[in-house]
Amino acid sequence: MIFTVGNIHAQRRFFDGRSEIGAHAGVSGYNGDLSHSFDAKSLHLAGGLYYKYTMNSFFSYRLQASYLKIQGTDEGDPTYGLRNLTFQTSILELGNMFEFNFQPFGTNTHDKTWSPYFLTGLNAFWFDPTRLENTDINLRNLRTERQKNKYSRLQPSIPIGFGIKAISLRRRKGEGVWIFGLEGCWRKTFTDNLDDVNRSYPDYQTMVDKQNITSAQYSHAQTLNGNPSFNSNTMRGDTHLKDWYYSFALTLAFRIHAGSCPEMR
């Protein structure tokens, strides 16, 4: 038996490692009962670190820890200014997310060197709202809507994001690569208490009698400016709409390891 080998040669086809360590930095904001219009001054710096594992040319898993800050206020709004409600809170977030690339990206030499992508998953976050102008006033502890129990500060959210990323050209075989990008991510929450505004006004005098004068004043915050309290059950927040928070960020990651494997043709 004779074996004929024709046009067979060994080539080296280089594959990047699958693990990345990265960071993101940008700004964060919120949408809820106290976000009456977009105001760039309400945005805050945000950032974090992440680990990403690339499963194939289209899918990646990302584990991410982030710090964000959000705020909202009635001040200056012609419709809601009288209420005088304000808040701010830091957000600590643990992200459990998947990325889907819209074109093959970054796992072999035939993939694209850039790609837009979609991002989603299930996150957990912690928050604790205070007054915007006085962080010593913890709104949750005051039970400003006369809640029987304080609402939980630990909540889930669903991230919905889009971005674009590119991979740098490797200078030498066996080196890792840098990946950089731009991303926007919105978090759908299941709480209406990010801003401590949810339901209707409780009776002012009942709050004074059953809780304390401070709780009553920051529930009916217009009284801090000398205005009368609202009637009991007057709408304070929209119970049908849950709060959102979001971020826009630059991303930079290093793909930790690069190796090579032979390909026979």
N, C-alpha and C positions, 0 to 999 in steps of 0.2 A: 504494500500500500504506500502510495506516495502522497505526502501532504505538501501542497503548494501554498506558500504564504505570500500574498501579494499586497503591496501598498499598506503594510502594517508597520506602524511606527509608534513609539511611545512618546507621548507629549505630557507636559506638566500643565495641569489645569488648577489654578489656585483658588481656594475657597477661604473666605474670611471665617473667623470664629463666630460662634452664635451668641455669645454673651456680651452685653454692653453695660457699662456704668456711665450714667449721665446726670446732667443737671438742667434745670429749667429756671428761667428768671423772667419776670414781666410784671403785669399789673392785674388786680382783681377788683371785681365789683359785684353788685347784687341787683335783683329785680324783685320787688314786693310792694307792700302797702306804703312804704316810705320812699319809693323811687318814682317820683312823679314825672321826671324827664331826665335825659342823659346829661350828666355833669362830670366833665373830666376831673374836676377837683375832688370828686368823691372816690376816685380810684386810688388804690394803695399798692405798694410794692408787694410782690408775691414771688415765691420760689420754692425749690425743693430738689430732691435727689431721686433717682430711679435706677432700677435694674431691669434690663430687658433681655428676653430670650427669644431669638429668632427661630421659629419652627420651620418655616420654608420661605420661598420668595414672596409670599403674599400675607402670611400671618405671623404676628409676634405677640408675646405676652409681656406685660409691663407691671411691675410692682413699684409703687411710687409713694413717697412721703412728702407732703407739701405743707407750707404755711401760707395762709391768705388772711387778708383783713378786709372787712366791708363796713359800710356805714350808710345811713339814710336819715333824712330830716324833712320836716314840714316847712322849715324856715324858707321864706321867700316865695312860697307857692300861693297864688291868689285864691285858690279854692280851699286848701287844707292848712294854710298857715296858722289859722286860729287855734288848731288842735295843739300845736307846739310839741308834737311827738318827735323824738330823735332816738337814735341808737348807734352803737358801733360794737363790733365784736371781732376778735381774732378767730380764725378757723384752723384747726389742726386736722389734716386729712390723710387717711391711708387709702391709696388707690389700688384697685385690683382690676386691671384693664387689658383689653385686647385691641391690637391694631390690625386693620386690613388695608393693604397696599392696593392701589388701583392699577398698578402695573408691576411686573416682577422686579424686585429690588434687592440688590446687595448680597446675594448668596453665591453667585458664580459669575464668571466672566461674561456671560451672555445676558445677564440682567441689566436693567437700566441703572444709571448712577443717580437718579432722582425719582421721586414718586409722590403724588398726593396720597393722603390716607384718611381713613375714617377710624374713630376711636370710641369705644364704649366698654361697659363693664358694670361693676358694683363696688361702690366706695363706702367708707365709713368716715364720719367727721364729728368733731367736738366743737361746740360753740358756747358762748356765755355772754349775752348782751348786756351792755351798760348804757347809760346816757352818753350821748356824743360829747357833750361839753363837760361832763363830770364822770369819770370812770369809777369813782367811789360809789356811785348809785347803781347797784346791781338790780336790774329790772326783773330778772327771774325770781330773785329772792323776795321781791316786794309783792309778787302775785298780783300784778296790776289789773288783771281782769277777774280777780277774785276766784281764781282756780282752786279747786279743792286740793289738788296736788300740784307740785311744781312739775313743769314739763321736763322731759329728758333732754340733757345736753348732748347725748350721744345719739346720732341719727344716721340712717343710710341715705345714699344718693345714687342716682344713675348718671354717669358722665356721658355726654354726647359731644364729640369733638371732631374737628377737621384740621388737617395740617399739610405741610409739604416739607420734605426732607431730601437731603442730598448727601452723597458719600464722597469723601475726598479720595484723590488718586493715591495709591500706595507708592512710596518711593522705592522700596526694596522688598523683594520677596521675603515672606515670613514676618513682616511687620503688621501691626494692627492698623486700623483705619479710624479716622474721625468722621462722625456723622452729625450734621447740623441741620436745624430746621426752624420753622415758624408754626405755631399752633394756637388755635382757639378752642376752649373747652367750656361747655355749659353744664352745670349740675342740676338735674331735676331732683328736688328734695320732696319729702313726704311730711314736712312740717310747715306750719304757717307762723312759727315763732322765732325765726331768725331775727326779726326786728321787734319781737315782743308785742306785736299787734296782730290780733287774730279775730276776736269776736265783737261783742258789744260792751258798752260802758256799764259797769255795775253801779249801784246806788252809792253816791258819794258819802252820805252820812253813815250808811251801813259799813262802809269800808273804814271810816274813822272809828266807829264803835267796835267793830269786830276785828279789825287789824290794827291800823295806826294812821296817824295823819300823813305820814310820809308816803305810805302806799296810796292813799286817796289822792294826794297831790300829783304824784307821778302817773297815776291812772288817768286823771283829768288834768293833764299837764297845762292846759290853758289857765288853770287857777294860779299857776306860778307867776303868770303875768297880770294877775288881778281880775281875770274874767270869771264869770260864774261857771259852775259845773254843768255838764250836760245831764239831761234826763236819763234815768235808768233805761237800759235796753236800746239806747241810741247806737247806731252802727259805729263801731270803732275801727274794725278791719273787715276785709272780705274773706269770709270763711271758705268760699268756693275756690279760691286760688292759693296754691302753695307757693312758697318762696323759691327762688332760684339764686344761685351765685355762679360766677364765671371768672375765667382768667384768659389772658392773652400773653403768650410767652415765647421767648427764643429758647431753643433747645440745643444742647451740645453733648455728645456722647462719644466714648471711646470703645470700640469693639476690641475686647481684651486680647483675644488670641487669633493668630492667623496661621494656617498650615497649608499643606499641599497634598494632593493625591494624584497618582498617575492615571491617565486615561488612555486606553488602547483604541486605535483606529486602524 
